[in-house]
Amino acid sequence: MRSRLPLLSGRKSLLLFGCLFFLLGLLPAQTVFQFNALGDLEFSRAGDKSHYYYNEIDAEHTEARLGISQLNLLGKMDIGQTWSFNARLSLERDLGRKLDKFSVPQLYVQWVSDKRKFGLTAGRFVNPFGSFNEKQLSTDRNFIGLPLAYSYYVNISERIGFLPNMGDVEKIKIGEQVQWGSANLYYGGYATGAMFSWNIKPAVVNWKIAVVNGAANAKTNLTDPWQIGLVSRLQLRPVYFWEQGISFSRGAFMQSAVLNEQLSDLSAYTQTVIGTDFKLGSGFFELSGELMRVSYTVPEFDKDANGFDPGQAARQLNNLAVYLDLKYEPPVLPGSYIAYRIDHLNFSRASGYQDLEWDNDVLRHSLAIGYDITSFLLVRAAVSTQHVDRKSWDNRQRTFRLALTAHY
């Protein structure tokens, strides 16, 4: 069978390689290339009320499942002491289903001053909000699953705004896609824009501020219309065993769709997040966590009219997200750890709905163990259970996940 891929002629191939070698020849002699790869093989089993939008387990894959969940290739090119180019290619499960979602989540150029006091970054980079966004690869995380703030989808969509019981009860479709809302913070942690960093006091005080494309809950680049967001984080290290971060994020998040054509200014609907994170370490113990208040100015979707009431003012909706991680590294088995996480989402009340919360409060408990088998092989296992208010889902959204990570 003949390949359907187009082939380059001999002359075109020579020209392409000639251009590449010419460009590489223009780079300074001190240019350094670095490549890394990472892959996750995962076994999972979950309760019958599990869903990707609630606990990262697809509703059609709650029975025993074994397969590759993610593959990553990372590249870095250091040009001298001040310039670098970073990229990440990723292949992962799309919404927890097939391994067919290819993306380039990271692609940026960075400049740092000679003494690394100041830095400028442009492209698609890690959102500087909080501490968890820095843990983009599975090798950086003690748990396999993400905290609720980054993974649990609330009743606010970038297409239809606010609608109670979105997804599991009220199935509003745009094309073939049912609207399930969005997580408070995009779980991938990447943003597109430009960032300035300042090492005010190296290893003690660091500040980052970025202008990005949209709010922290945006899953993709917002282009219809273009939206603007501002993110800032101040990181402090008062003493060697204590790290503290203070973060702020604000941006618009609505995107054009047939169902929201009557909304005149989508940039008026915004998300604001104020948060703090910390890490305390002593001996074989580490305590860390994040606390954030998330506020939305959002239109309310009328399911009966299949649209919006032009005379209705935007809703002001809030929620509080918090999680705490406790980690212990047994001295008798170097490279191993045991970790416990308590995770909570608390929603404000919404008038007009019997004064109930605008979404259901969630409480999750998770327990994880991990062990570095070798310097390039990590195994982790985790169990979790969660309670959702006003839902009879107790013990029906439990999960068990076992992951083997190969990396170099």
DRENDO-1510 file (C-alpha; in Angstrom, 1 decimal, always signed):
<recs>
REC; n; res; u; v; w
REC; 1; MET; +0.0; +0.0; +0.0 .
REC; 2; ARG; +1.4; +3.4; -0.9 .
REC; 3; SER; +1.8; +6.1; +1.8 .
REC; 4; ARG; -0.6; +8.9; +1.6 .
REC; 5; LEU; +1.8; +11.3; +3.2 .
REC; 6; PRO; +3.4; +13.8; +0.7 .
REC; 7; LEU; +7.1; +13.2; +0.0 .
REC; 8; LEU; +9.7; +15.8; -0.5 .
REC; 9; SER; +11.7; +15.7; -3.7 .
REC; 10; GLY; +15.5; +15.2; -3.4 .
REC; 11; ARG; +16.1; +18.9; -4.2 .
REC; 12; LYS; +13.5; +20.1; -1.7 .
REC; 13; SER; +15.0; +17.8; +1.0 .
REC; 14; LEU; +18.5; +19.1; +0.3 .
REC; 15; LEU; +17.2; +22.7; +0.5 .
REC; 16; LEU; +15.3; +22.1; +3.8 .
REC; 17; PHE; +18.3; +20.5; +5.5 .
REC; 18; GLY; +20.6; +23.2; +4.0 .
REC; 19; CYS; +18.4; +25.9; +5.6 .
REC; 20; LEU; +18.3; +24.1; +8.9 .
REC; 21; PHE; +22.1; +23.7; +9.0 .
REC; 22; PHE; +22.5; +27.4; +8.0 .
REC; 23; LEU; +20.2; +28.6; +10.8 .
REC; 24; LEU; +22.0; +26.3; +13.3 .
REC; 25; GLY; +25.3; +27.8; +12.1 .
REC; 26; LEU; +24.0; +31.3; +13.0 .
REC; 27; LEU; +23.5; +30.2; +16.7 .
REC; 28; PRO; +26.2; +31.1; +19.2 .
REC; 29; ALA; +28.7; +28.4; +20.0 .
REC; 30; GLN; +27.4; +28.1; +23.5 .
REC; 31; THR; +23.9; +27.1; +22.4 .
REC; 32; VAL; +22.8; +24.0; +24.4 .
REC; 33; PHE; +19.9; +21.7; +23.4 .
REC; 34; GLN; +18.0; +19.6; +26.0 .
REC; 35; PHE; +15.3; +17.0; +25.4 .
REC; 36; ASN; +13.1; +15.1; +27.8 .
REC; 37; ALA; +10.3; +12.6; +27.5 .
REC; 38; LEU; +7.6; +11.4; +29.8 .
REC; 39; GLY; +4.8; +8.8; +29.5 .
REC; 40; ASP; +2.1; +7.5; +31.9 .
REC; 41; LEU; +0.6; +4.0; +31.9 .
REC; 42; GLU; -2.5; +4.1; +34.1 .
REC; 43; PHE; -4.9; +1.5; +35.6 .
REC; 44; SER; -8.1; +2.9; +37.0 .
REC; 45; ARG; -11.5; +1.8; +38.4 .
REC; 46; ALA; -14.2; +4.1; +39.7 .
REC; 47; GLY; -17.8; +4.3; +41.1 .
REC; 48; ASP; -20.7; +4.2; +38.7 .
REC; 49; LYS; -21.5; +7.9; +39.1 .
REC; 50; SER; -18.1; +9.0; +38.1 .
REC; 51; HIS; -17.7; +11.5; +35.3 .
REC; 52; TYR; -14.7; +13.2; +33.7 .
REC; 53; TYR; -16.2; +16.6; +34.7 .
REC; 54; TYR; -16.4; +15.6; +38.4 .
REC; 55; ASN; -13.5; +13.3; +39.1 .
REC; 56; GLU; -11.5; +12.9; +35.8 .
REC; 57; ILE; -12.9; +9.4; +35.1 .
REC; 58; ASP; -15.0; +9.1; +32.0 .
REC; 59; ALA; -18.5; +7.8; +32.6 .
REC; 60; GLU; -18.0; +5.0; +30.0 .
REC; 61; HIS; -14.7; +3.9; +31.6 .
REC; 62; THR; -15.6; +3.3; +35.2 .
REC; 63; GLU; -14.8; -0.4; +35.1 .
REC; 64; ALA; -11.2; -1.7; +35.2 .
REC; 65; ARG; -9.2; +0.1; +32.6 .
REC; 66; LEU; -5.5; -0.1; +31.6 .
REC; 67; GLY; -3.8; +2.1; +29.0 .
REC; 68; ILE; -1.5; +5.0; +28.3 .
REC; 69; SER; -3.0; +8.2; +29.5 .
REC; 70; GLN; -0.4; +10.7; +28.4 .
REC; 71; LEU; +2.9; +11.1; +26.4 .
REC; 72; ASN; +5.1; +14.2; +26.5 .
REC; 73; LEU; +8.1; +15.4; +24.6 .
REC; 74; LEU; +9.9; +18.5; +26.0 .
REC; 75; GLY; +12.6; +20.5; +24.4 .
REC; 76; LYS; +14.7; +23.4; +25.5 .
REC; 77; MET; +17.3; +25.5; +23.6 .
REC; 78; ASP; +19.6; +27.7; +25.7 .
REC; 79; ILE; +21.2; +30.4; +23.6 .
REC; 80; GLY; +24.0; +31.9; +25.6 .
REC; 81; GLN; +23.3; +32.8; +29.2 .
REC; 82; THR; +20.3; +35.0; +28.6 .
REC; 83; TRP; +18.0; +33.6; +25.9 .
REC; 84; SER; +16.1; +30.3; +25.8 .
REC; 85; PHE; +13.4; +28.7; +23.7 .
REC; 86; ASN; +11.0; +26.1; +25.3 .
REC; 87; ALA; +8.5; +23.7; +23.8 .
REC; 88; ARG; +6.3; +20.8; +24.9 .
REC; 89; LEU; +4.4; +18.4; +22.7 .
REC; 90; SER; +1.6; +16.4; +24.3 .
REC; 91; LEU; -0.6; +13.4; +23.4 .
REC; 92; GLU; -3.3; +12.7; +26.0 .
REC; 93; ARG; -6.7; +11.3; +26.5 .
REC; 94; ASP; -9.4; +13.6; +25.2 .
REC; 95; LEU; -11.9; +14.2; +28.1 .
REC; 96; GLY; -10.6; +11.0; +29.7 .
REC; 97; ARG; -11.5; +8.9; +26.6 .
REC; 98; LYS; -9.3; +8.0; +23.6 .
REC; 99; LEU; -5.6; +8.8; +23.5 .
REC; 100; ASP; -6.0; +11.1; +20.5 .
REC; 101; LYS; -5.7; +14.7; +21.8 .
REC; 102; PHE; -2.5; +16.2; +20.4 .
REC; 103; SER; -1.5; +19.7; +21.5 .
REC; 104; VAL; +1.5; +22.0; +21.9 .
REC; 105; PRO; +0.6; +23.4; +25.4 .
REC; 106; GLN; +4.0; +25.1; +25.9 .
REC; 107; LEU; +5.8; +27.2; +23.4 .
REC; 108; TYR; +7.7; +30.4; +24.5 .
REC; 109; VAL; +10.9; +32.4; +24.3 .
REC; 110; GLN; +12.5; +33.8; +27.4 .
REC; 111; TRP; +15.1; +36.4; +28.2 .
REC; 112; VAL; +16.8; +36.8; +31.6 .
REC; 113; SER; +19.3; +39.4; +32.7 .
REC; 114; ASP; +22.9; +38.5; +33.3 .
REC; 115; LYS; +22.4; +38.2; +37.0 .
REC; 116; ARG; +18.9; +36.7; +36.6 .
REC; 117; LYS; +17.4; +39.6; +38.3 .
REC; 118; PHE; +14.8; +40.3; +35.6 .
REC; 119; GLY; +13.1; +38.2; +33.0 .
REC; 120; LEU; +10.7; +38.5; +30.1 .
REC; 121; THR; +8.6; +35.6; +28.6 .
REC; 122; ALA; +6.4; +35.6; +25.5 .
REC; 123; GLY; +4.3; +32.9; +24.0 .
REC; 124; ARG; +2.4; +30.1; +25.7 .
REC; 125; PHE; +3.8; +29.5; +29.2 .
REC; 126; VAL; +2.7; +28.3; +32.6 .
REC; 127; ASN; +0.1; +30.5; +34.2 .
REC; 128; PRO; +1.9; +32.1; +37.2 .
REC; 129; PHE; -1.2; +31.9; +39.5 .
REC; 130; GLY; -0.7; +29.8; +42.6 .
REC; 131; SER; +1.7; +27.0; +43.2 .
REC; 132; PHE; -0.1; +24.0; +41.6 .
REC; 133; ASN; +0.2; +25.3; +38.1 .
REC; 134; GLU; +4.0; +24.8; +38.4 .
REC; 135; LYS; +3.4; +21.1; +38.7 .
REC; 136; GLN; +2.6; +20.5; +35.0 .
REC; 137; LEU; +4.1; +17.0; +34.7 .
REC; 138; SER; +3.0; +14.0; +36.6 .
REC; 139; THR; +6.4; +13.6; +38.1 .
REC; 140; ASP; +5.9; +16.9; +39.9 .
REC; 141; ARG; +2.7; +15.7; +41.6 .
REC; 142; ASN; +2.2; +13.4; +44.7 .
REC; 143; PHE; -1.4; +12.6; +43.6 .
REC; 144; ILE; -2.5; +11.3; +40.2 .
REC; 145; GLY; -5.7; +13.4; +40.3 .
REC; 146; LEU; -5.9; +17.2; +40.4 .
REC; 147; PRO; -7.4; +19.3; +43.2 .
REC; 148; LEU; -11.1; +20.2; +42.8 .
REC; 149; ALA; -10.3; +23.8; +41.9 .
REC; 150; TYR; -8.6; +22.6; +38.7 .
REC; 151; SER; -10.8; +19.6; +37.7 .
REC; 152; TYR; -14.4; +19.9; +39.0 .
REC; 153; TYR; -16.6; +21.6; +36.5 .
REC; 154; VAL; -19.0; +24.2; +38.0 .
REC; 155; ASN; -22.2; +25.6; +36.5 .
REC; 156; ILE; -20.6; +28.3; +34.4 .
REC; 157; SER; -19.9; +27.9; +30.7 .
REC; 158; GLU; -17.9; +30.1; +28.3 .
REC; 159; ARG; -20.8; +29.7; +25.8 .
REC; 160; ILE; -24.0; +29.9; +27.8 .
REC; 161; GLY; -23.0; +31.5; +31.1 .
REC; 162; PHE; -24.7; +30.4; +34.3 .
REC; 163; LEU; -27.3; +27.6; +34.4 .
REC; 164; PRO; -28.1; +25.5; +37.5 .
REC; 165; ASN; -27.6; +21.7; +37.2 .
REC; 166; MET; -25.7; +22.2; +33.9 .
REC; 167; GLY; -24.6; +18.9; +32.3 .
REC; 168; ASP; -25.9; +16.2; +34.5 .
REC; 169; VAL; -29.5; +17.4; +34.5 .
REC; 170; GLU; -29.8; +20.4; +32.1 .
REC; 171; LYS; -28.3; +19.2; +28.8 .
REC; 172; ILE; -27.9; +22.3; +26.7 .
REC; 173; LYS; -26.2; +21.5; +23.4 .
REC; 174; ILE; -24.2; +23.6; +21.0 .
REC; 175; GLY; -23.8; +21.4; +18.0 .
REC; 176; GLU; -23.2; +18.0; +19.4 .
REC; 177; GLN; -21.4; +19.2; +22.5 .
REC; 178; VAL; -23.3; +19.2; +25.8 .
REC; 179; GLN; -22.4; +22.2; +28.0 .
REC; 180; TRP; -20.8; +21.1; +31.3 .
REC; 181; GLY; -19.4; +24.4; +32.5 .
REC; 182; SER; -15.8; +24.9; +33.4 .
REC; 183; ALA; -13.3; +24.4; +36.2 .
REC; 184; ASN; -12.4; +27.4; +38.4 .
REC; 185; LEU; -8.9; +27.2; +36.9 .
REC; 186; TYR; -7.9; +25.6; +33.6 .
REC; 187; TYR; -6.3; +22.2; +34.6 .
REC; 188; GLY; -3.5; +22.5; +32.0 .
REC; 189; GLY; -2.2; +25.7; +33.7 .
REC; 190; TYR; -1.0; +27.4; +30.5 .
REC; 191; ALA; -1.7; +30.9; +29.2 .
REC; 192; THR; -0.8; +32.8; +26.1 .
REC; 193; GLY; +0.7; +36.3; +26.4 .
REC; 194; ALA; +3.7; +38.1; +27.9 .
REC; 195; MET; +5.1; +37.9; +31.4 .
REC; 196; PHE; +7.6; +40.0; +33.4 .
REC; 197; SER; +9.4; +38.4; +36.4 .
REC; 198; TRP; +11.5; +40.2; +39.0 .
REC; 199; ASN; +13.8; +38.5; +41.6 .
REC; 200; ILE; +13.4; +41.3; +44.1 .
REC; 201; LYS; +15.6; +39.3; +46.6 .
REC; 202; PRO; +16.9; +36.1; +45.1 .
REC; 203; ALA; +15.5; +32.9; +46.8 .
REC; 204; VAL; +13.5; +35.1; +49.2 .
REC; 205; VAL; +11.1; +37.5; +47.2 .
REC; 206; ASN; +10.0; +36.9; +43.6 .
REC; 207; TRP; +7.2; +38.7; +41.7 .
REC; 208; LYS; +5.6; +37.8; +38.3 .
REC; 209; ILE; +3.0; +39.7; +36.4 .
REC; 210; ALA; +1.5; +38.6; +33.1 .
REC; 211; VAL; -0.9; +39.9; +30.5 .
REC; 212; VAL; -2.7; +36.8; +29.0 .
REC; 213; ASN; -5.5; +35.8; +26.7 .
REC; 214; GLY; -8.5; +35.6; +29.0 .
REC; 215; ALA; -9.4; +34.4; +32.5 .
REC; 216; ALA; -7.9; +31.6; +34.5 .
REC; 217; ASN; -10.8; +29.2; +33.7 .
REC; 218; ALA; -10.2; +29.5; +29.9 .
REC; 219; LYS; -9.4; +26.0; +28.5 .
REC; 220; THR; -8.2; +27.3; +25.1 .
REC; 221; ASN; -7.0; +30.5; +23.5 .
REC; 222; LEU; -9.9; +32.9; +23.4 .
REC; 223; THR; -10.2; +34.3; +19.9 .
REC; 224; ASP; -13.9; +34.9; +19.3 .
REC; 225; PRO; -13.7; +37.5; +20.6 .
REC; 226; TRP; -10.2; +38.1; +21.9 .
REC; 227; GLN; -10.2; +38.4; +25.7 .
REC; 228; ILE; -7.7; +40.0; +28.0 .
REC; 229; GLY; -6.6; +38.8; +31.5 .
REC; 230; LEU; -4.1; +39.9; +34.1 .
REC; 231; VAL; -2.3; +37.5; +36.4 .
REC; 232; SER; +0.1; +38.3; +39.2 .
REC; 233; ARG; +1.9; +36.3; +41.9 .
REC; 234; LEU; +4.2; +37.4; +44.7 .
REC; 235; GLN; +6.3; +34.5; +46.2 .
REC; 236; LEU; +7.9; +34.8; +49.6 .
REC; 237; ARG; +10.3; +32.6; +51.5 .
REC; 238; PRO; +10.5; +34.2; +55.0 .
REC; 239; VAL; +12.6; +31.3; +56.4 .
REC; 240; TYR; +14.1; +28.2; +54.8 .
REC; 241; PHE; +11.2; +25.9; +55.7 .
REC; 242; TRP; +8.3; +28.2; +54.7 .
REC; 243; GLU; +7.2; +29.3; +51.3 .
REC; 244; GLN; +4.2; +31.6; +50.8 .
REC; 245; GLY; +2.5; +32.8; +47.6 .
REC; 246; ILE; -0.1; +35.5; +47.0 .
REC; 247; SER; -1.9; +35.5; +43.7 .
REC; 248; PHE; -4.4; +37.5; +41.7 .
REC; 249; SER; -6.1; +36.9; +38.4 .
REC; 250; ARG; -8.8; +38.7; +36.5 .
REC; 251; GLY; -10.1; +38.4; +32.9 .
REC; 252; ALA; -13.0; +37.9; +30.6 .
REC; 253; PHE; -14.0; +34.3; +29.6 .
REC; 254; MET; -17.1; +34.3; +27.4 .
REC; 255; GLN; -16.9; +33.2; +23.7 .
REC; 256; SER; -19.3; +33.7; +20.8 .
REC; 257; ALA; -21.9; +31.1; +20.1 .
REC; 258; VAL; -25.3; +30.9; +18.4 .
REC; 259; LEU; -27.0; +30.8; +21.8 .
REC; 260; ASN; -25.4; +34.0; +23.1 .
REC; 261; GLU; -25.7; +36.3; +20.0 .
REC; 262; GLN; -28.1; +38.6; +21.9 .
REC; 263; LEU; -25.4; +39.5; +24.4 .
REC; 264; SER; -23.9; +42.7; +23.2 .
REC; 265; ASP; -20.6; +42.8; +25.1 .
REC; 266; LEU; -19.1; +39.4; +26.0 .
REC; 267; SER; -16.0; +41.2; +27.5 .
REC; 268; ALA; -18.3; +42.4; +30.3 .
REC; 269; TYR; -18.4; +38.9; +31.8 .
REC; 270; THR; -15.4; +38.3; +34.0 .
REC; 271; GLN; -13.7; +36.0; +36.5 .
REC; 272; THR; -11.7; +37.3; +39.4 .
REC; 273; VAL; -9.5; +35.0; +41.6 .
REC; 274; ILE; -7.6; +35.9; +44.7 .
REC; 275; GLY; -5.6; +33.2; +46.3 .
REC; 276; THR; -2.8; +32.3; +48.6 .
REC; 277; ASP; -0.6; +29.1; +48.7 .
REC; 278; PHE; +1.9; +27.8; +51.2 .
REC; 279; LYS; +4.4; +25.0; +51.8 .
REC; 280; LEU; +5.9; +24.1; +55.2 .
REC; 281; GLY; +8.6; +21.4; +55.5 .
REC; 282; SER; +10.2; +19.9; +58.5 .
REC; 283; GLY; +12.2; +16.6; +58.6 .
REC; 284; PHE; +10.3; +13.9; +56.8 .
REC; 285; PHE; +7.0; +15.9; +56.8 .
REC; 286; GLU; +5.6; +18.5; +54.4 .
REC; 287; LEU; +2.3; +20.5; +54.6 .
REC; 288; SER; +1.1; +22.5; +51.6 .
REC; 289; GLY; -2.1; +23.8; +50.1 .
REC; 290; GLU; -4.0; +26.6; +48.4 .
REC; 291; LEU; -6.9; +28.8; +49.3 .
REC; 292; MET; -8.7; +30.9; +46.7 .
REC; 293; ARG; -11.9; +33.0; +46.3 .
REC; 294; VAL; -13.3; +32.9; +42.8 .
REC; 295; SER; -15.9; +35.5; +41.7 .
REC; 296; TYR; -17.8; +35.6; +38.5 .
REC; 297; THR; -19.8; +38.3; +36.7 .
REC; 298; VAL; -21.9; +36.1; +34.4 .
REC; 299; PRO; -25.1; +36.1; +32.4 .
REC; 300; GLU; -27.9; +33.7; +33.4 .
REC; 301; PHE; -29.1; +31.3; +30.6 .
REC; 302; ASP; -32.9; +30.8; +30.4 .
REC; 303; LYS; -33.4; +27.2; +29.4 .
REC; 304; ASP; -37.1; +27.7; +28.6 .
REC; 305; ALA; -36.4; +30.6; +26.1 .
REC; 306; ASN; -33.1; +28.9; +25.0 .
REC; 307; GLY; -31.4; +32.2; +25.4 .
REC; 308; PHE; -31.0; +35.2; +27.6 .
REC; 309; ASP; -33.3; +37.8; +29.1 .
REC; 310; PRO; -31.9; +41.2; +27.8 .
REC; 311; GLY; -33.4; +43.0; +30.8 .
REC; 312; GLN; -31.8; +40.8; +33.4 .
REC; 313; ALA; -28.6; +42.0; +35.2 .
REC; 314; ALA; -25.6; +39.8; +35.3 .
REC; 315; ARG; -25.2; +37.4; +38.2 .
REC; 316; GLN; -22.5; +37.9; +40.8 .
REC; 317; LEU; -21.5; +34.4; +41.9 .
REC; 318; ASN; -18.7; +33.3; +44.2 .
REC; 319; ASN; -17.1; +30.2; +45.5 .
REC; 320; LEU; -14.3; +29.3; +47.9 .
REC; 321; ALA; -11.8; +26.5; +47.0 .
REC; 322; VAL; -9.3; +25.1; +49.4 .
REC; 323; TYR; -7.1; +22.0; +49.7 .
REC; 324; LEU; -4.5; +20.8; +52.1 .
REC; 325; ASP; -1.8; +18.2; +51.4 .
REC; 326; LEU; +0.2; +16.3; +54.1 .
REC; 327; LYS; +3.1; +14.3; +52.9 .
REC; 328; TYR; +5.4; +11.9; +54.8 .
REC; 329; GLU; +8.6; +10.3; +53.5 .
REC; 330; PRO; +9.5; +7.2; +55.4 .
REC; 331; PRO; +13.2; +7.2; +56.2 .
REC; 332; VAL; +13.3; +3.4; +56.1 .
REC; 333; LEU; +12.5; +3.5; +52.3 .
REC; 334; PRO; +14.2; +6.4; +50.6 .
REC; 335; GLY; +12.3; +7.6; +47.5 .
REC; 336; SER; +8.9; +6.7; +48.9 .
REC; 337; TYR; +6.1; +8.8; +50.3 .
REC; 338; ILE; +2.6; +8.7; +51.8 .
REC; 339; ALA; +0.2; +11.7; +51.2 .
REC; 340; TYR; -3.2; +12.7; +52.3 .
REC; 341; ARG; -5.4; +15.5; +50.8 .
REC; 342; ILE; -8.6; +17.1; +51.9 .
REC; 343; ASP; -10.3; +19.2; +49.2 .
REC; 344; HIS; -13.3; +21.4; +49.4 .
REC; 345; LEU; -15.5; +23.6; +47.2 .
REC; 346; ASN; -18.0; +25.9; +48.9 .
REC; 347; PHE; -20.5; +27.9; +46.8 .
REC; 348; SER; -22.3; +31.1; +47.7 .
REC; 349; ARG; -26.1; +31.3; +47.7 .
REC; 350; ALA; -28.1; +32.4; +44.6 .
REC; 351; SER; -31.3; +34.3; +45.0 .
REC; 352; GLY; -34.3; +32.9; +43.1 .
REC; 353; TYR; -33.4; +29.2; +43.7 .
REC; 354; GLN; -34.9; +28.8; +47.2 .
REC; 355; ASP; -31.7; +30.6; +48.3 .
REC; 356; LEU; -29.6; +27.5; +47.5 .
REC; 357; GLU; -26.0; +27.6; +46.5 .
REC; 358; TRP; -25.5; +28.1; +42.8 .
REC; 359; ASP; -23.7; +24.8; +42.6 .
REC; 360; ASN; -23.3; +21.9; +45.0 .
REC; 361; ASP; -20.7; +22.0; +47.7 .
REC; 362; VAL; -18.1; +19.2; +47.3 .
REC; 363; LEU; -15.8; +17.5; +49.9 .
REC; 364; ARG; -13.1; +15.0; +48.7 .
REC; 365; HIS; -10.6; +12.9; +50.6 .
REC; 366; SER; -7.6; +11.4; +48.8 .
REC; 367; LEU; -4.8; +9.1; +49.9 .
REC; 368; ALA; -1.7; +8.4; +47.8 .
REC; 369; ILE; +1.5; +6.5; +48.0 .
REC; 370; GLY; +4.5; +6.7; +45.6 .
REC; 371; TYR; +7.9; +5.2; +45.1 .
REC; 372; ASP; +10.8; +6.1; +42.8 .
REC; 373; ILE; +11.8; +2.6; +41.5 .
REC; 374; THR; +14.7; +4.1; +39.6 .
REC; 375; SER; +15.8; +7.5; +38.6 .
REC; 376; PHE; +13.6; +7.3; +35.5 .
REC; 377; LEU; +10.7; +5.2; +36.8 .
REC; 378; LEU; +8.0; +6.3; +39.2 .
REC; 379; VAL; +5.0; +4.4; +40.5 .
REC; 380; ARG; +2.0; +6.0; +42.3 .
REC; 381; ALA; -1.3; +4.7; +43.6 .
REC; 382; ALA; -4.2; +6.8; +44.9 .
REC; 383; VAL; -7.8; +6.4; +46.2 .
REC; 384; SER; -10.4; +9.1; +46.6 .
REC; 385; THR; -14.0; +9.5; +47.7 .
REC; 386; GLN; -16.1; +12.6; +47.5 .
REC; 387; HIS; -19.4; +13.9; +48.8 .
REC; 388; VAL; -21.6; +16.2; +46.7 .
REC; 389; ASP; -24.3; +18.1; +48.5 .
REC; 390; ARG; -27.9; +17.4; +47.4 .
REC; 391; LYS; -26.7; +14.4; +45.4 .
REC; 392; SER; -27.1; +10.7; +46.3 .
REC; 393; TRP; -23.6; +10.0; +45.0 .
REC; 394; ASP; -21.7; +9.1; +48.2 .
REC; 395; ASN; -19.3; +6.2; +47.5 .
REC; 396; ARG; -20.4; +6.3; +43.9 .
REC; 397; GLN; -17.7; +8.7; +42.7 .
REC; 398; ARG; -14.9; +6.9; +44.5 .
REC; 399; THR; -11.8; +6.2; +42.4 .
REC; 400; PHE; -8.7; +4.0; +42.4 .
REC; 401; ARG; -5.8; +4.9; +40.1 .
REC; 402; LEU; -2.4; +3.3; +39.7 .
REC; 403; ALA; +0.1; +5.0; +37.4 .
REC; 404; LEU; +3.6; +4.0; +36.2 .
REC; 405; THR; +5.6; +6.9; +34.9 .
REC; 406; ALA; +8.7; +6.6; +32.7 .
REC; 407; HIS; +10.7; +9.7; +32.3 .
REC; 408; TYR; +14.2; +11.0; +31.4 .
</recs>
